[in-house]
Amino acid sequence: MAAGSYKQFCPVAMAAEILCTRWTVVLLRELIAGSTRFNDLRRGVPRMSPALLSQRLKELEAAGIVAREASATEPGVFEYRLSPSGQELAPIVEGFGKWGQRRISATLSLEHLDVQLLMWDMRRNLNPTPMPRRRSIIQFVYPELTSTQRHWWLIVDPVDGVDLCSVDPGFDVDLYVSVDLRTMTAIWMGLDTVRAADGSGRMLLTGDRQIAASMQIWLGLSPFAKEKKLAS
């Protein structure tokens, strides 16, 4: 039994001992979203230390929620995948997100901005359907951030998929998006729109008109963006 145990036989208490430690539910969110490698998991939980991430993965493995497997394609590389037990948690974690989107005020949510998490989420949820059938480069510029966090590049390739770079990949840029982080986060969460941000001057789109015009569609948005806010 874990330190700080509730010492109750109730299944809720027993499950909470495993699932309610710090960062665990957020880590499960990343695993459910499809991240399998340690570095990808780190990109989804950028404020979590590598040591704590390793510890939580070991705890989930010991609980039978995660299985650690050798990569089939890269010797010496391991991947973390949800076991059948872990997969049962998907609707629970989704329920957390839906409740948070509905019941926590937008003002409070937007106090916790994280450009790394935002761009990583945008990368994995991007919908390439309206994009040109060629490699497209979209550069995001957040003018108010420090130089190390200000520039991000999304590379959308019909063959290789979507990649994210925080260092200039060296390709010609098709669309420049200059926007403040709060506005971009609000758009991603379904609390604002590209049209409203562009029209009010909070976002500046420069470059390929087709990509700019379809931005609201290819962004994909947060999986919880469709949930209606009920909190004031």
Backbone hydrogen bonds, N-H to C=O, Kabsch-Sander energy under -0.5 kcal/mol:
donor,donor_aa,acceptor,acceptor_aa,energy
5,S,2,A,-1.0
14,M,10,C,-2.4
15,A,11,P,-2.7
16,A,12,V,-2.3
17,E,13,A,-1.6
18,I,14,M,-0.7
18,I,15,A,-0.9
19,L,15,A,-2.8
20,C,16,A,-2.3
24,T,21,T,-1.8
27,L,23,W,-2.7
28,L,24,T,-2.4
29,R,25,V,-1.9
30,E,26,V,-1.5
31,L,27,L,-2.1
32,I,28,L,-2.9
33,A,29,R,-1.8
34,G,30,E,-0.5
34,G,31,L,-1.0
35,S,30,E,-2.1
41,L,37,R,-2.7
42,R,38,F,-2.2
43,R,39,N,-1.5
44,G,40,D,-1.3
45,V,41,L,-1.2
48,M,45,V,-2.2
53,L,49,S,-2.5
54,S,50,P,-2.5
55,Q,51,A,-2.1
56,R,52,L,-2.8
57,L,53,L,-2.3
58,K,54,S,-2.0
59,E,55,Q,-2.2
60,L,56,R,-2.5
61,E,57,L,-2.2
62,A,58,K,-2.5
63,A,59,E,-1.7
64,G,61,E,-1.4
65,I,60,L,-2.6
66,V,60,L,-1.3
67,A,81,R,-3.3
69,E,67,A,-0.6
69,E,79,E,-3.1
71,S,77,V,-3.6
77,V,74,E,-1.8
79,E,69,E,-3.4
80,Y,36,T,-3.2
81,R,67,A,-2.5
81,R,79,E,-0.5
83,S,65,I,-2.2
87,Q,83,S,-2.6
88,E,84,P,-1.2
89,L,86,G,-1.7
90,A,87,Q,-1.4
93,V,89,L,-2.6
94,E,90,A,-2.6
95,G,91,P,-1.9
96,F,92,I,-1.8
97,G,93,V,-2.0
98,K,94,E,-2.5
99,W,95,G,-2.5
100,G,96,F,-2.6
101,Q,97,G,-2.5
102,R,98,K,-2.3
103,R,99,W,-3.1
104,I,100,G,-1.7
105,S,103,R,-0.5
109,S,105,S,-2.4
110,L,106,A,-2.5
111,E,108,L,-1.5
112,H,109,S,-1.4
113,L,111,E,-0.7
118,L,114,D,-2.5
119,M,115,V,-2.6
120,W,116,Q,-2.1
121,D,117,L,-2.6
122,M,118,L,-2.5
123,R,119,M,-2.3
124,R,120,W,-1.9
125,N,121,D,-1.4
126,L,122,M,-0.9
127,N,218,W,-2.3
131,M,128,P,-1.7
134,R,132,P,-2.0
136,S,156,V,-2.7
138,I,136,S,-0.5
138,I,154,L,-2.5
139,Q,137,I,-0.5
139,Q,175,L,-2.5
140,F,138,I,-0.6
140,F,152,W,-3.2
141,V,177,V,-3.2
142,Y,150,R,-2.4
145,L,142,Y,-1.9
149,Q,146,T,-1.5
150,R,146,T,-1.1
152,W,140,F,-2.2
153,W,165,C,-2.8
154,L,138,I,-3.0
155,I,153,W,-0.5
155,I,163,D,-2.7
156,V,136,S,-2.9
156,V,154,L,-0.6
157,D,155,I,-0.6
157,D,161,G,-2.8
161,G,157,D,-2.1
163,D,155,I,-2.4
165,C,153,W,-2.5
174,D,137,I,-2.3
175,L,137,I,-1.8
176,Y,206,T,-3.3
177,V,139,Q,-3.1
178,S,176,Y,-0.5
178,S,204,L,-2.5
179,V,141,V,-2.3
179,V,177,V,-0.6
180,D,202,R,-0.8
184,M,180,D,-2.1
185,T,181,L,-2.4
186,A,182,R,-2.3
187,I,183,T,-2.3
188,W,184,M,-2.3
189,M,185,T,-2.1
190,G,187,I,-1.5
191,L,186,A,-3.0
192,D,186,A,-0.9
197,A,193,T,-2.3
198,D,194,V,-2.9
199,G,195,R,-2.7
200,S,196,A,-1.7
201,G,198,D,-0.9
202,R,197,A,-1.6
203,M,197,A,-1.5
204,L,178,S,-2.6
206,T,176,Y,-2.3
206,T,204,L,-0.5
208,D,174,D,-3.0
212,A,208,D,-2.2
213,A,209,R,-2.8
214,S,210,Q,-1.5
215,M,212,A,-1.3
217,I,214,S,-1.0
218,W,214,S,-2.5
219,L,215,M,-2.1
220,G,217,I,-1.1
221,L,219,L,-1.0
222,S,188,W,-2.8
225,A,222,S,-1.8
227,E,224,F,-1.7
230,L,102,R,-2.9
231,A,102,R,-1.9
